[in-house]
Amino acid sequence: MMVARLRHEHEDYDAAINAMLKVGCDQLRIQRMKKKKLVIKDKLSQLEDQIIPDIIA
């Protein structure tokens, strides 16, 4: 499923960013990775909203 793949990709980016922070990688690379991670999170949120629509009771 697309949602599961995006969740896994988001977790991979998170792990990669944490590893880059530990070794003191270039801040520009880290910022780019964070942007990509955010784009994935946004896509994931959109898909989840389509699956589970907000219902105001």
Secondary structure, DSSP 4 states (H G I P E B T S, - for coil): -HHHHHHHHHHHHHHHHHHHHHHT--HHHHHHHHHHHHHHHHHHHHHHHHHS-----
